[in-house]
């Protein structure tokens, strides 16, 4: 795979994530929010062989830095991801343009770092970037799930309260 096709694939994936996220602002989130945790599973399964690749040679401090950098990238995503209960009694992702801006900035930072870290070798670079992705997707999705569950519990509490008032 040449470099231009790699960049195109990554851009298409990022565009799909943004499209899905903006679409979620107009559609209610169904169920109890467990679907918010699915990207963690989708990330873990393909990343295990990449991270555990014996050709990926990195010092332990590089792994820790990659994980820490991913966590730092997750903080703005966590701040800009919220949920609200609307008048139709469904839970929606809060309309927030700053999420899109933060996502694009994080995406650009990863591209710039990828070009800067070419000297590591392909396998090591891929493993470290999967670690960065793991470092920001996991905390972001877990906190998003917790935020959703908080709104979900308020919704259920209001529904129970309104039922008791009607009786």
C-alpha positions in Angstrom: 0.0 0.0 0.0 1.5 3.3 -1.0 1.4 6.5 1.2 -1.4 8.3 -0.7 -3.8 5.3 -0.5 -3.1 5.1 3.3 -3.9 8.7 3.7 -7.1 8.4 1.7 -8.2 5.4 3.8 -7.5 7.3 7.0 -9.3 10.4 5.7 -12.4 8.3 4.7 -12.5 6.7 8.2 -12.2 10.1 9.9 -15.0 11.5 7.6 -17.2 8.5 8.5 -16.6 9.1 12.2 -17.5 12.8 11.9 -20.6 12.0 9.7 -21.8 9.5 12.2 -21.2 11.8 15.1 -23.0 14.7 13.6 -25.9 12.4 12.6 -26.1 11.3 16.2 -26.9 14.9 17.2 -30.2 14.6 15.3 -31.2 11.0 16.2 -31.9 9.6 19.6 -29.5 7.1 21.2 -31.3 3.8 21.5 -31.0 1.4 24.4 -29.0 1.7 27.6 -25.9 3.2 26.0 -23.9 0.0 25.6 -23.4 0.8 21.9 -21.2 3.7 23.0 -18.6 1.1 24.2 -18.5 -0.9 21.0 -15.7 1.1 19.4 -13.4 -0.1 22.2 -14.1 -3.6 21.2 -13.6 -2.7 17.5 -10.3 -1.2 18.4 -9.0 -3.9 20.7 -9.5 -6.8 18.3 -7.4 -5.6 15.4 -4.9 -3.8 17.5 -3.7 -6.8 19.5 -1.6 -8.3 16.7 -0.2 -4.9 15.8 0.8 -4.0 19.3 2.2 -7.5 20.1 4.1 -7.7 16.8 7.6 -9.0 17.6 9.0 -6.6 15.0 7.7 -3.6 17.0 10.7 -2.5 19.0 10.0 0.3 21.4 11.3 1.2 24.8 8.9 1.0 27.7 9.0 4.8 28.1 7.8 5.1 24.4 4.8 2.9 25.1 4.0 4.9 28.2 4.4 8.2 26.3 2.1 6.9 23.6 -0.6 5.9 26.1 -0.2 9.2 27.9 -0.4 11.2 24.7 -3.5 9.4 23.8 -5.0 10.2 27.2 -4.1 13.9 26.7 -5.9 13.8 23.3 -9.0 12.3 25.0 -9.5 15.2 27.4 -10.9 17.7 24.9 -13.1 15.0 23.3 -14.4 14.2 26.8 -15.2 17.8 27.5 -17.0 18.3 24.2 -19.1 15.1 24.4 -22.4 15.5 26.3 -25.9 14.1 26.2 -29.3 15.7 26.8 -32.8 14.6 27.3 -35.1 16.4 24.9 -38.8 17.1 25.0 -39.6 13.9 23.2 -38.1 12.0 26.2 -35.3 10.6 24.1 -31.6 11.1 24.8 -29.5 12.8 22.1 -25.8 13.8 21.8 -25.6 17.5 22.5 -25.2 19.6 19.4 -21.6 20.8 19.7 -19.5 22.2 16.8 -16.4 22.3 19.1 -16.4 18.5 19.1 -15.8 18.5 15.3 -13.0 21.1 15.7 -11.3 19.1 18.5 -11.6 15.9 16.5 -10.1 17.4 13.4 -7.2 19.0 15.4 -6.5 15.6 17.1 -6.5 14.0 13.6 -4.0 16.6 12.3 -1.8 16.2 15.3 -1.6 12.4 14.7 -0.7 13.0 11.0 2.0 15.5 11.9 3.5 13.1 14.5 3.3 10.2 12.0 5.5 12.1 9.5 7.9 13.1 12.3 8.3 9.6 13.7 9.1 7.9 10.4 12.6 6.9 11.8 10.9 4.4 14.2 10.2 1.8 11.4 6.8 0.8 10.1 5.9 -1.9 12.7 7.0 0.2 15.7 5.2 3.3 14.4 2.0 1.3 13.8 2.1 -0.2 17.2 2.7 3.1 19.0 -0.1 4.8 17.0 -2.5 2.0 17.9 -1.5 2.6 21.5 -2.2 6.3 21.1 -5.6 5.5 19.5 -6.3 3.1 22.4 -5.2 5.8 24.8 -7.8 8.3 23.6 -10.7 6.2 22.4 -11.0 4.1 25.6 -11.2 7.0 28.1 -13.4 9.0 25.8 -15.9 6.2 25.2 -16.0 5.1 28.8 -16.6 8.6 30.1 -19.2 9.2 27.3 -20.9 6.0 28.5 -20.9 7.3 32.1 -22.3 10.7 31.0 -25.0 8.9 29.0 -25.9 6.7 31.9 -26.3 9.7 34.1 -28.8 11.2 31.7 -30.5 7.8 31.3 -31.0 7.4 35.0 -32.5 10.9 35.3 -34.8 10.0 32.4 -35.9 6.8 34.2 -36.3 8.6 37.5 -38.5 11.3 35.9 -40.6 8.6 34.1 -41.2 6.8 37.5 -42.0 10.0 39.2 -44.5 11.0 36.5 -46.1 7.5 36.7 -46.5 7.9 40.5 -48.0 11.3 40.1 -50.6 10.0 37.6 -51.7 7.2 40.0 
